């Protein structure tokens, strides 16, 4: 046992020494930031990205990680940093990006993707939809910002409340629901009969505790990492209305200045990152649901009929997106076409798997 421990410590020290040497000898240094913490899927993804890129480039690329608000604090500020080159890599949700790239809100359109298997295939780096989104980001940013991949940050958005348990859209009537400042989530809350209230994330605990809002739409890992049950959040409805996509951006000039072999390493690194963020919420949600139940929380899974009622109530949000977002119709058609193609392919795969 002593030899095993000594060997493990030696390996760790060698890895640390190698990483330090790589950082010193690197021809390219990438400054990556995530406005989260070390318990978040974003952090998990960046650790995987850093490890892969530094090793696969044989130290030619070093990755510096800045977790929290060391480099920037808002989506607009961080994306400006990516555009001007002071930040090389940044991760944002669609809500945090919508003010600059309104079309990314397509990821928040409700009840379009059935489950993880569908969502992960739709967001595959080689899909036509992701290629369309990448082209739109480049064009909208004047070729300054590049969309590298779309991962996940927290699983699926579900309806959670402090007061009335929600089983149908009728239960949403008049509920004060917290949303991000982006318009689409507010339109969705209104369509479901609720009263949307934009609340900054750091203020949500107190807002739930004091009754400023009576509910929110978040994934279970976020709910538990922020200890929202302590603020009175006790009811969770697994309607899974939106997959919590995470958009990873990079300064385009920094990417293109590297030789092609290193660009491939970076692209492959983002693939590794994406897969890590797909997996991380699945594992973390197990413990999070257990903790939610232990804190007195109750979980409700809507029936097929109840889910259909939510879909019907939320249907006007698609028309809002087509009408109010520049290029919204084209982006939504691209999204729907990818979903349809994935569903058709999965039907064939299930036929082979189940028979």
Residue frames relative to the residue before (quaternion, step in Angstrom):
aa qw qx qy qz dx dy dz
X 1.0000 0.0000 0.0000 0.0000 0.00 0.00 0.00
X 0.6314 0.5418 -0.3342 0.4429 3.57 0.99 -0.86
X 0.6563 0.5118 -0.3137 0.4570 3.58 0.97 -0.84
X 0.6303 0.5352 -0.3300 0.4553 3.57 1.06 -0.77
X 0.6589 0.5050 -0.3018 0.4689 3.56 0.96 -0.93
X 0.6500 0.5158 -0.3125 0.4624 3.56 0.95 -0.92
X 0.6522 0.5189 -0.3112 0.4566 3.56 0.98 -0.85
X 0.6530 0.5099 -0.3168 0.4618 3.57 0.97 -0.84
X 0.6591 0.5025 -0.3133 0.4635 3.57 0.95 -0.86
X 0.6361 0.5281 -0.3260 0.4585 3.57 1.01 -0.81
X 0.6500 0.5143 -0.3129 0.4637 3.57 0.96 -0.89
X 0.6543 0.5156 -0.3150 0.4547 3.57 0.97 -0.84
X 0.6611 0.5028 -0.3055 0.4656 3.55 0.97 -0.85
X 0.6434 0.5154 -0.3226 0.4651 3.58 1.01 -0.81
X 0.6448 0.5169 -0.3208 0.4627 3.56 0.99 -0.84
X 0.6505 0.5104 -0.3124 0.4677 3.56 1.00 -0.85
X 0.6534 0.5126 -0.3088 0.4636 3.56 0.97 -0.88
X 0.6461 0.5194 -0.3151 0.4621 3.57 0.98 -0.87
X 0.6505 0.5193 -0.3200 0.4526 3.56 0.96 -0.90
X 0.6454 0.5159 -0.3193 0.4641 3.58 1.00 -0.83
X 0.6522 0.5106 -0.3116 0.4657 3.58 0.98 -0.89
X 0.6297 0.5352 -0.3320 0.4548 3.57 0.99 -0.83
X 0.6606 0.5176 -0.3116 0.4457 3.54 0.90 -0.95
X 0.6768 0.4954 -0.2951 0.4576 3.58 1.04 -0.78
X 0.7627 0.3887 -0.1882 0.4813 3.58 1.02 -0.85
X 0.4356 0.7394 -0.4417 0.2617 3.59 1.24 -0.17
X 0.3964 -0.6983 0.5475 0.2355 3.54 -1.10 0.80
X 0.7773 0.1707 -0.0823 0.5999 3.58 1.22 -0.57
X 0.1055 -0.7758 0.6199 0.0528 3.55 -1.01 0.87
X 0.1702 -0.7902 0.5854 0.0631 3.56 -0.81 1.07
X 0.2056 -0.7683 0.5983 0.0974 3.56 -0.75 1.13
X 0.0356 -0.8236 0.5641 -0.0480 3.57 -0.43 1.30
X 0.0444 -0.8152 0.5774 0.0020 3.57 -0.90 0.91
X 0.0494 -0.7522 0.6568 0.0214 3.53 -1.25 0.69
X 0.3273 -0.7637 0.5251 0.1840 3.59 -0.70 1.08
X 0.4844 0.6426 -0.4406 0.3979 3.57 0.75 1.07
X 0.4639 -0.6427 0.4954 0.3554 3.59 -0.97 -0.81
X 0.7038 -0.5057 0.3087 0.3920 3.56 -1.29 0.15
X 0.6089 0.5270 -0.3643 0.4678 3.61 1.27 0.04
X 0.5896 0.6259 -0.3333 0.3867 3.57 1.31 -0.15
X 0.6180 -0.5527 0.4180 0.3715 3.55 -1.26 0.52
X 0.5835 0.5861 -0.3693 0.4238 3.58 1.11 -0.65
X 0.6509 0.5075 -0.3037 0.4760 3.55 1.00 -0.85
X 0.6245 0.5368 -0.3362 0.4569 3.59 0.96 -0.87
X 0.6694 0.5116 -0.2963 0.4498 3.55 0.92 -0.95
X 0.6760 0.4992 -0.3007 0.4509 3.57 0.92 -0.88
X 0.6105 0.5410 -0.3533 0.4579 3.59 1.05 -0.70
X 0.6559 0.4979 -0.3035 0.4793 3.58 0.95 -0.89
X 0.6449 0.5263 -0.3156 0.4555 3.58 0.96 -0.91
X 0.6655 0.5098 -0.2997 0.4554 3.58 0.83 -0.99
X 0.6773 0.4974 -0.2996 0.4517 3.58 0.82 -1.00
X 0.6869 0.4886 -0.2942 0.4505 3.58 0.86 -0.94
X 0.7070 0.4853 -0.2820 0.4303 3.58 0.74 -1.08
X 0.6722 0.4918 -0.3128 0.4565 3.59 0.88 -0.85
X 0.6839 0.4713 -0.2916 0.4744 3.59 0.98 -0.82
X 0.7077 0.4783 -0.2754 0.4411 3.60 0.82 -1.01
X 0.6842 0.4465 -0.2873 0.4999 3.58 1.17 -0.49
X 0.3744 -0.7399 0.4671 0.3069 3.57 1.36 -0.04
X 0.7404 -0.4486 0.2129 0.4529 3.52 0.99 0.94
X 0.4692 0.6780 -0.4567 0.3341 3.59 1.19 0.08
X 0.7413 0.2607 -0.1685 0.5951 3.56 1.26 -0.47
X 0.1150 -0.7582 0.6391 0.0595 3.57 -0.97 0.94
X 0.1910 -0.7765 0.5929 0.0950 3.56 -1.04 0.80
X 0.1468 -0.7718 0.6158 0.0604 3.56 -0.75 1.10
X 0.2078 -0.8009 0.5552 0.0845 3.59 -0.74 1.09
X 0.0499 -0.7695 0.6366 0.0033 3.56 -0.97 0.95
X 0.0711 -0.8260 0.5589 -0.0164 3.55 -0.24 1.33
X 0.7068 0.3642 -0.3119 0.5201 3.55 -0.78 1.07
X 0.6753 -0.5021 0.3653 0.3980 3.57 -1.11 -0.64
X 0.2060 0.8131 -0.5191 0.1642 3.57 1.07 0.72
X 0.7796 0.3283 -0.1670 0.5065 3.58 0.95 -0.86
X 0.7848 -0.0864 0.0971 0.6059 3.59 1.10 -0.67
X 0.3203 -0.7962 0.4909 0.1497 3.58 -1.14 0.50
X 0.7672 0.2619 -0.1715 0.5599 3.63 1.14 -0.43
X 0.6681 -0.5050 0.3605 0.4107 3.54 -1.25 0.40
X 0.6601 0.5161 -0.3072 0.4512 3.55 0.92 -0.92
X 0.6730 0.5005 -0.2903 0.4607 3.57 0.92 -0.95
X 0.6807 0.4940 -0.2933 0.4544 3.57 0.93 -0.90
X 0.6699 0.4854 -0.3047 0.4720 3.58 0.94 -0.83
X 0.5961 0.5326 -0.3636 0.4783 3.58 1.12 -0.56
X 0.6288 0.5317 -0.3239 0.4658 3.56 1.08 -0.74
X 0.6335 0.5036 -0.3286 0.4870 3.58 1.05 -0.73
X 0.6553 0.5255 -0.3149 0.4418 3.58 0.93 -0.89
X 0.7656 0.3669 -0.2181 0.4813 3.60 0.87 -0.87
X 0.5784 -0.6526 0.3454 0.3466 3.59 1.28 0.06
X 0.4945 0.6454 -0.4514 0.3675 3.61 1.21 0.10
X 0.7228 0.2184 -0.1591 0.6361 3.56 1.34 -0.36
X 0.3125 -0.7752 0.5188 0.1794 3.58 -0.86 0.89
X 0.8062 0.0914 -0.0015 0.5845 3.59 0.99 -0.87
X 0.0607 0.7895 -0.6059 0.0768 3.56 -0.96 0.91
X 0.2075 -0.7671 0.5962 0.1142 3.56 -1.10 0.77
X 0.0408 0.7973 -0.5995 0.0574 3.57 -0.96 0.93
X 0.4563 -0.6195 0.5469 0.3301 3.54 -1.27 0.38
X 0.6602 -0.4847 0.3690 0.4394 3.57 -1.24 0.18
X 0.6297 0.5418 -0.3386 0.4419 3.59 1.02 -0.74
X 0.7012 0.4664 -0.2655 0.4694 3.57 1.03 -0.77
X 0.7011 0.4581 -0.2437 0.4890 3.55 1.30 -0.29
X 0.5174 0.7265 -0.3752 0.2522 3.54 1.24 -0.59
X 0.6121 0.5710 -0.3674 0.4054 3.60 1.05 -0.61
X 0.7338 0.3774 -0.2198 0.5204 3.60 1.15 -0.62
X 0.7800 0.1349 -0.0610 0.6081 3.56 1.06 -0.79
X 0.1771 -0.8437 0.4934 0.1153 3.65 0.37 1.16
X 0.6203 0.5903 -0.3428 0.3863 3.59 1.05 -0.71
X 0.5702 0.6016 -0.4028 0.3883 3.63 1.15 -0.41
X 0.5094 0.6513 -0.4179 0.3764 3.60 1.24 -0.24
X 0.4434 0.6831 -0.4632 0.3496 3.59 1.23 -0.15
X 0.6090 0.5709 -0.3457 0.4286 3.58 1.13 -0.63
X 0.6982 0.4629 -0.2654 0.4772 3.58 1.19 -0.49
X 0.4285 0.6839 -0.4898 0.3299 3.61 1.20 0.01
X 0.4201 -0.7900 0.3970 0.2043 3.58 -0.62 1.14
X 0.8809 0.1734 -0.1175 0.4244 3.47 -1.40 0.57
X 0.4379 0.7022 -0.4636 0.3168 3.62 1.03 0.68
X 0.7622 0.2665 -0.1602 0.5678 3.60 1.05 -0.70
X 0.4625 -0.7509 0.4106 0.2315 3.54 -0.75 1.11
X 0.8178 -0.0912 0.1335 0.5523 3.57 0.86 -0.89
X 0.7627 -0.3763 0.2693 0.4519 3.56 -1.35 -0.05
X 0.6510 0.5384 -0.3343 0.4178 3.56 0.89 -0.88
X 0.6535 0.4864 -0.3034 0.4942 3.56 1.02 -0.78
X 0.6851 0.5087 -0.2988 0.4274 3.59 0.77 -1.05
X 0.6857 0.4924 -0.2988 0.4452 3.58 0.86 -0.91
X 0.6479 0.4962 -0.3214 0.4804 3.59 1.10 -0.60
X 0.6320 0.5313 -0.3269 0.4598 3.59 1.01 -0.81
X 0.7527 0.3938 -0.1979 0.4891 3.57 1.01 -0.87
X 0.2997 0.7545 -0.5189 0.2678 3.57 1.24 0.30
X 0.5788 -0.6376 0.3855 0.3314 3.58 -0.93 0.91
X 0.7172 0.4462 -0.2533 0.4715 3.58 1.15 -0.55
X 0.4632 0.6983 -0.4493 0.3098 3.60 1.23 0.00
X 0.6027 -0.5676 0.4224 0.3690 3.55 -1.20 0.56
X 0.6250 0.5545 -0.3392 0.4323 3.57 1.04 -0.74
X 0.6759 0.4735 -0.2981 0.4797 3.60 0.88 -0.91
X 0.6165 0.5326 -0.3467 0.4648 3.60 1.03 -0.69
X 0.6342 0.5243 -0.3162 0.4721 3.58 1.05 -0.79
X 0.6647 0.4975 -0.2986 0.4707 3.59 0.94 -0.90
X 0.6364 0.5307 -0.3303 0.4519 3.59 0.98 -0.83
X 0.6609 0.5059 -0.3047 0.4630 3.58 0.94 -0.89
X 0.6635 0.5110 -0.3064 0.4526 3.59 0.98 -0.82
X 0.6324 0.5188 -0.3319 0.4698 3.60 1.02 -0.76
X 0.6489 0.5146 -0.3161 0.4628 3.58 0.92 -0.89
X 0.6859 0.4844 -0.2903 0.4590 3.58 0.83 -0.97
X 0.6905 0.4957 -0.2868 0.4418 3.59 0.87 -0.95
X 0.7255 0.4167 -0.2328 0.4957 3.58 1.13 -0.63
X 0.4772 -0.6692 0.4437 0.3571 3.59 1.23 0.08
X 0.6423 -0.5585 0.2913 0.4366 3.54 1.09 0.85
X 0.4734 0.6812 -0.4419 0.3416 3.60 1.15 0.48
X 0.7856 0.2539 -0.1096 0.5535 3.57 1.06 -0.78
X 0.1616 -0.7909 0.5882 0.0480 3.54 -0.94 1.00
X 0.3213 -0.7091 0.5925 0.2070 3.59 -0.94 0.88
X 0.2201 -0.8223 0.5156 0.0978 3.59 -0.51 1.19
X 0.7764 -0.1756 0.1352 0.5900 3.60 0.97 -0.77
X 0.2620 -0.7168 0.6146 0.1997 3.55 -1.33 0.25
X 0.0736 -0.8089 0.5834 0.0023 3.56 -0.53 1.20
X 0.5303 -0.5941 0.4790 0.3693 3.55 -1.09 -0.74
X 0.0593 -0.7922 0.6060 0.0415 3.56 -1.14 0.59
X 0.8598 0.0496 -0.0729 0.5029 3.57 0.17 1.27
X 0.6123 -0.5797 0.3665 0.3933 3.60 1.15 0.28
X 0.7195 -0.3863 0.3377 0.4680 3.56 -0.82 -1.10
X 0.4614 -0.6407 0.5297 0.3099 3.55 -1.16 0.59
X 0.0092 -0.7812 0.6236 -0.0273 3.54 -0.94 1.00
X 0.5235 -0.6307 0.4735 0.3226 3.56 -1.21 0.47
X 0.0142 0.7929 -0.6070 0.0508 3.57 -0.80 1.04
X 0.0580 -0.8294 0.5554 -0.0190 3.59 -0.87 0.95
X 0.4397 -0.6674 0.5378 0.2685 3.51 -1.35 0.38
X 0.7581 0.3606 -0.1802 0.5127 3.59 1.15 -0.57
X 0.8503 0.1234 -0.0420 0.5099 3.57 -0.28 -1.28
X 0.3747 -0.6791 0.5719 0.2671 3.61 -0.85 0.88
X 0.2777 -0.7844 0.5396 0.1280 3.58 -0.98 0.86
X 0.0197 -0.7900 0.6126 -0.0143 3.56 -0.84 1.08
X 0.7878 0.1160 -0.0430 0.6034 3.57 1.16 -0.65
X 0.6735 -0.4780 0.3518 0.4406 3.62 -1.20 0.21
X 0.5775 0.5969 -0.3772 0.4098 3.59 1.11 -0.61
X 0.6426 0.5331 -0.3219 0.4464 3.60 1.11 -0.65
X 0.6112 0.5685 -0.3379 0.4348 3.58 1.27 -0.31
X 0.4523 0.7378 -0.4317 0.2545 3.59 1.22 -0.43
X 0.8665 0.0895 -0.0991 0.4810 3.55 -0.73 1.13
X 0.4765 0.6786 -0.4517 0.3293 3.61 1.20 -0.13
X 0.3620 -0.7108 0.5598 0.2245 3.56 -0.97 0.85
X 0.0380 -0.8344 0.5474 -0.0510 3.55 -0.22 1.35
X 0.4067 -0.7079 0.5260 0.2381 3.55 -0.88 0.96
X 0.0045 -0.7661 0.6425 0.0166 3.55 -1.09 0.78
X 0.5442 -0.5313 0.5060 0.4070 3.52 -1.36 0.09
X 0.6741 -0.5232 0.3260 0.4069 3.65 -1.18 0.33
X 0.5204 0.6444 -0.4251 0.3650 3.63 1.16 -0.42
X 0.5600 -0.6694 0.3841 0.3013 3.56 -1.02 0.85
X 0.6203 0.5922 -0.3660 0.3613 3.61 0.90 -0.82
X 0.6731 0.4723 -0.3343 0.4606 3.68 0.77 -0.79
X 0.6237 0.5267 -0.3432 0.4645 3.59 1.13 -0.57
X 0.6252 0.5197 -0.3258 0.4825 3.56 1.07 -0.76
X 0.6434 0.5224 -0.3197 0.4593 3.60 0.98 -0.82
X 0.6559 0.5092 -0.3207 0.4556 3.60 0.84 -0.92
X 0.6557 0.5065 -0.3080 0.4676 3.57 0.98 -0.83
X 0.6419 0.5304 -0.3221 0.4504 3.59 0.97 -0.85
X 0.6957 0.4558 -0.2683 0.4861 3.58 1.08 -0.68
X 0.6087 -0.5988 0.3319 0.4009 3.57 1.31 0.04
X 0.5581 0.6158 -0.3857 0.4007 3.58 1.28 -0.01
X 0.4341 -0.6517 0.5516 0.2875 3.52 -1.40 0.10
X 0.2410 -0.8162 0.5053 0.1427 3.65 -0.20 1.22
X 0.0398 -0.7777 0.6273 -0.0015 3.54 -1.08 0.83
X 0.3094 -0.7608 0.5418 0.1788 3.58 -0.59 1.12
X 0.0461 0.7907 -0.6037 0.0912 3.56 -0.67 1.17
X 0.4481 -0.6694 0.5102 0.3014 3.64 -0.82 0.88
X 0.6328 -0.5793 0.3651 0.3615 3.56 -1.03 0.79
X 0.6879 0.4822 -0.3263 0.4334 3.68 0.76 -0.83
X 0.6953 0.4719 -0.2705 0.4696 3.62 1.20 -0.44
X 0.4742 0.7245 -0.4230 0.2672 3.59 1.24 -0.21
X 0.6064 0.5632 -0.3717 0.4206 3.63 0.93 -0.78
X 0.7048 0.4557 -0.2656 0.4744 3.57 0.77 -1.05
X 0.6360 0.5368 -0.3301 0.4454 3.60 1.03 -0.75
X 0.6471 0.4846 -0.3137 0.4980 3.60 1.07 -0.69
X 0.6607 0.5385 -0.2961 0.4310 3.54 0.96 -0.93
X 0.7611 0.3756 -0.1878 0.4944 3.59 0.98 -0.85
X 0.5413 -0.6575 0.3887 0.3516 3.59 1.25 -0.02
X 0.3349 0.7276 -0.5233 0.2908 3.58 1.21 0.30
X 0.7526 0.0388 -0.0528 0.6552 3.56 1.19 -0.68
X 0.3431 -0.7533 0.5341 0.1722 3.55 -1.22 0.59
X 0.8113 0.0726 -0.0464 0.5782 3.54 1.24 0.07
X 0.1596 -0.7636 0.6202 0.0819 3.50 -1.37 0.17
X 0.3089 -0.7197 0.5793 0.2262 3.59 -1.28 0.06
X 0.2693 0.7692 -0.5219 0.2518 3.54 -0.15 1.32
X 0.5479 -0.5795 0.4825 0.3622 3.53 -1.33 0.16
X 0.6531 -0.5566 0.3522 0.3735 3.56 -1.19 0.57
X 0.6405 0.5262 -0.3523 0.4344 3.62 0.97 -0.69
X 0.6441 0.4961 -0.3235 0.4842 3.59 1.04 -0.70
X 0.6235 0.5547 -0.3350 0.4374 3.57 0.99 -0.85
X 0.7449 0.4059 -0.2339 0.4750 3.56 0.86 -0.92
X 0.6182 0.5367 -0.3652 0.4432 3.61 1.02 -0.62
X 0.7143 0.4092 -0.2410 0.5140 3.58 1.17 -0.61
X 0.3977 -0.7561 0.4430 0.2719 3.62 1.34 0.10
X 0.1569 0.8397 -0.5054 0.1219 3.59 1.03 0.78
X 0.5657 0.5746 -0.4204 0.4160 3.68 1.04 -0.41
X 0.6085 0.5490 -0.3506 0.4533 3.59 1.14 -0.58
X 0.6754 0.4520 -0.2824 0.5096 3.58 1.27 -0.37
X 0.6783 -0.5196 0.2786 0.4385 3.57 1.30 0.18
X 0.4950 0.6522 -0.4407 0.3679 3.59 1.25 0.01
X 0.0513 0.8557 -0.5048 0.1014 3.57 -0.24 1.28
X 0.7364 0.3907 -0.2155 0.5086 3.61 1.18 -0.43
X 0.0144 -0.8027 0.5952 -0.0353 3.56 -0.80 1.05
X 0.1171 -0.7890 0.6023 0.0303 3.55 -0.80 1.09
X 0.2780 -0.7922 0.5234 0.1453 3.57 -0.53 1.17
X 0.0838 0.8120 -0.5672 0.1095 3.55 0.39 1.27
X 0.1908 -0.8295 0.5022 0.1527 3.60 1.32 -0.35
X 0.1377 0.8478 -0.5037 0.0924 3.56 0.75 1.01
X 0.8169 0.0498 -0.0408 0.5731 3.63 1.11 -0.38
X 0.4046 -0.6763 0.5680 0.2371 3.52 -1.06 0.89
X 0.3827 -0.7607 0.4810 0.2086 3.57 -0.73 1.07
X 0.1188 -0.8383 0.5316 0.0216 3.52 0.25 1.33
X 0.1703 -0.7666 0.6133 0.0850 3.54 -1.12 0.78
X 0.2068 -0.8029 0.5525 0.0852 3.56 -0.55 1.18
X 0.1606 -0.7924 0.5861 0.0537 3.55 -0.70 1.15
X 0.1177 -0.8167 0.5649 -0.0015 3.54 -0.57 1.27
X 0.0803 -0.7780 0.6212 0.0495 3.55 -1.27 0.53
X 0.5514 -0.5773 0.4804 0.3632 3.53 -1.16 0.60
X 0.4289 -0.7505 0.4409 0.2415 3.57 -0.55 1.17
X 0.6409 0.5266 -0.3325 0.4488 3.59 0.97 -0.80
X 0.6433 0.5194 -0.3291 0.4562 3.59 0.98 -0.81
X 0.6432 0.5181 -0.3191 0.4648 3.56 1.01 -0.81
X 0.7333 0.4539 -0.2445 0.4433 3.58 0.79 -1.02
X 0.6107 0.5661 -0.3716 0.4105 3.62 1.13 -0.42
X 0.6000 0.5534 -0.3658 0.4471 3.58 1.22 -0.31
X 0.5490 -0.5917 0.4558 0.3751 3.62 -1.10 0.53
X 0.6975 -0.5207 0.2958 0.3935 3.55 -1.18 0.59
X 0.6472 0.5280 -0.3451 0.4280 3.61 0.94 -0.78
X 0.6833 0.4557 -0.2909 0.4907 3.59 1.04 -0.70
X 0.5771 0.5485 -0.3859 0.4660 3.60 1.13 -0.51
X 0.6325 0.5218 -0.3308 0.4672 3.57 1.04 -0.74
X 0.6167 0.5375 -0.3426 0.4620 3.59 1.02 -0.78
X 0.6669 0.4944 -0.2996 0.4702 3.59 0.92 -0.92
X 0.6500 0.5099 -0.3177 0.4653 3.59 0.93 -0.89
X 0.6604 0.4855 -0.3034 0.4859 3.59 0.97 -0.83
X 0.6081 0.5563 -0.3452 0.4491 3.57 1.10 -0.67
X 0.6627 0.4865 -0.3070 0.4795 3.56 1.01 -0.76
X 0.5826 0.5415 -0.3729 0.4777 3.59 1.14 -0.51
X 0.6475 0.5068 -0.3133 0.4751 3.58 0.93 -0.89
X 0.6333 0.5341 -0.3131 0.4644 3.56 1.00 -0.88
X 0.6528 0.5272 -0.3148 0.4436 3.57 0.88 -0.98
X 0.6760 0.4947 -0.2988 0.4572 3.57 0.86 -0.96
X 0.6281 0.5324 -0.3317 0.4605 3.59 1.06 -0.71
X 0.7012 0.4497 -0.2787 0.4779 3.60 0.94 -0.83
X 0.5655 0.5500 -0.3930 0.4725 3.60 1.19 -0.34
X 0.7334 0.4551 -0.2330 0.4480 3.57 0.91 -0.96
X 0.6211 0.6182 -0.3458 0.3354 3.57 0.92 -0.93
X 0.6912 0.4690 -0.3193 0.4475 3.68 0.76 -0.85
X 0.5948 0.5735 -0.3744 0.4209 3.60 1.06 -0.63
X 0.6966 0.4575 -0.2757 0.4790 3.55 0.90 -0.92
X 0.7049 0.4826 -0.2784 0.4389 3.56 0.81 -0.99
X 0.6130 0.5751 -0.3632 0.4019 3.60 1.08 -0.60
X 0.5523 0.6132 -0.4048 0.3939 3.62 1.11 -0.54
X 0.7097 0.4335 -0.2447 0.4986 3.55 0.80 -1.05
X 0.6338 0.5522 -0.3351 0.4257 3.59 1.04 -0.77
X 0.6569 0.4950 -0.3137 0.4743 3.61 0.97 -0.81
X 0.6264 0.5266 -0.3344 0.4674 3.57 1.05 -0.74
X 0.6655 0.4953 -0.2977 0.4724 3.57 0.97 -0.86
X 0.6188 0.5442 -0.3384 0.4542 3.59 1.05 -0.76
X 0.6637 0.4898 -0.3000 0.4791 3.59 0.94 -0.88
X 0.6514 0.5218 -0.3114 0.4543 3.57 0.98 -0.84
X 0.6777 0.4712 -0.2805 0.4899 3.58 1.17 -0.59
X 0.6334 -0.5621 0.3217 0.4235 3.59 1.27 0.19
X 0.4655 0.6974 -0.4344 0.3290 3.57 1.26 0.20
X 0.2132 -0.7549 0.6054 0.1348 3.54 -1.21 0.56
X 0.2248 -0.7759 0.5821 0.0926 3.55 -1.05 0.86
X 0.0750 -0.7946 0.6020 0.0237 3.57 -0.91 0.96
X 0.1965 -0.7620 0.6090 0.0992 3.55 -0.98 0.94
X 0.3855 -0.7414 0.4917 0.2449 3.63 -0.49 1.10
X 0.4976 -0.6182 0.5154 0.3233 3.55 -1.20 0.62
X 0.6864 -0.4560 0.3475 0.4474 3.58 -1.26 0.17
X 0.6519 0.5135 -0.3132 0.4617 3.59 1.01 -0.80
X 0.6631 0.4929 -0.3034 0.4747 3.58 0.96 -0.83
X 0.6303 0.5185 -0.3357 0.4703 3.59 1.02 -0.75
X 0.6339 0.5258 -0.3270 0.4634 3.58 1.01 -0.77
X 0.6302 0.5334 -0.3300 0.4577 3.58 1.07 -0.73
X 0.6312 0.5135 -0.3261 0.4813 3.59 1.06 -0.74
X 0.6474 0.5239 -0.3166 0.4541 3.58 0.95 -0.88
X 0.6638 0.5034 -0.3053 0.4612 3.57 0.94 -0.88
X 0.6641 0.5063 -0.3076 0.4560 3.59 0.93 -0.89
X 0.7272 0.4447 -0.2382 0.4654 3.58 1.03 -0.79
X 0.4192 0.7511 -0.4428 0.2531 3.61 1.24 -0.23
X 0.6393 0.5467 -0.3565 0.4066 3.69 0.90 -0.70
X 0.5391 0.6298 -0.4114 0.3788 3.60 1.17 -0.39
X 0.6111 0.5498 -0.3585 0.4425 3.59 1.05 -0.66
X 0.6656 0.4889 -0.3078 0.4724 3.58 0.93 -0.86
X 0.5981 0.5494 -0.3552 0.4629 3.58 1.06 -0.71
X 0.6613 0.5125 -0.3071 0.4535 3.57 0.91 -0.92
X 0.6535 0.5144 -0.3157 0.4568 3.58 0.91 -0.87
X 0.7343 0.4590 -0.2304 0.4438 3.57 0.94 -0.92
X 0.8059 0.3617 -0.1398 0.4474 3.56 0.92 -0.93
X 0.6943 0.4200 -0.2776 0.5142 3.60 1.20 -0.26
X 0.4825 -0.6750 0.4775 0.2890 3.56 -0.79 1.03
X 0.8206 0.1130 -0.1257 0.5460 3.56 -0.60 1.15
X 0.3421 0.7937 -0.4576 0.2090 3.56 1.30 0.10
X 0.6473 0.5325 -0.3257 0.4373 3.56 0.95 -0.83
X 0.6694 0.4966 -0.2966 0.4662 3.58 0.95 -0.89
X 0.6597 0.5022 -0.3111 0.4645 3.58 0.96 -0.87
X 0.6661 0.4974 -0.3086 0.4623 3.58 0.91 -0.88
X 0.6357 0.5173 -0.3354 0.4646 3.60 0.96 -0.78
X 0.6296 0.5259 -0.3268 0.4693 3.60 1.02 -0.78
X 0.6523 0.5182 -0.2945 0.4682 3.57 0.98 -0.92
X 0.6892 0.4838 -0.2810 0.4604 3.58 0.83 -1.01
X 0.6375 0.5284 -0.3292 0.4539 3.58 1.02 -0.79
X 0.6510 0.5043 -0.3157 0.4715 3.59 1.02 -0.82
X 0.6412 0.5206 -0.3230 0.4620 3.58 0.97 -0.85
X 0.6518 0.5156 -0.3149 0.4584 3.58 0.94 -0.89
X 0.6627 0.5023 -0.3064 0.4632 3.60 0.93 -0.88
X 0.6480 0.5098 -0.3134 0.4712 3.58 0.99 -0.83
X 0.6552 0.5138 -0.3187 0.4529 3.60 0.88 -0.90
X 0.6468 0.5131 -0.3198 0.4648 3.59 1.01 -0.80
X 0.6652 0.4977 -0.3049 0.4656 3.58 0.96 -0.87
X 0.6639 0.5055 -0.3062 0.4583 3.56 0.98 -0.85
X 0.5874 0.5655 -0.3739 0.4420 3.59 1.08 -0.62
X 0.6504 0.4992 -0.3018 0.4866 3.58 1.03 -0.81
X 0.6519 0.5153 -0.3126 0.4603 3.56 0.98 -0.87
X 0.6511 0.5089 -0.3187 0.4643 3.59 0.96 -0.83
X 0.5991 0.5637 -0.3540 0.4450 3.57 1.05 -0.76
X 0.6910 0.4631 -0.2769 0.4811 3.56 0.96 -0.86
X 0.6931 0.5011 -0.2768 0.4381 3.58 0.99 -0.84
X 0.7739 0.4098 -0.1888 0.4443 3.56 0.94 -0.88
X 0.7431 0.3618 -0.2162 0.5198 3.58 1.21 -0.20
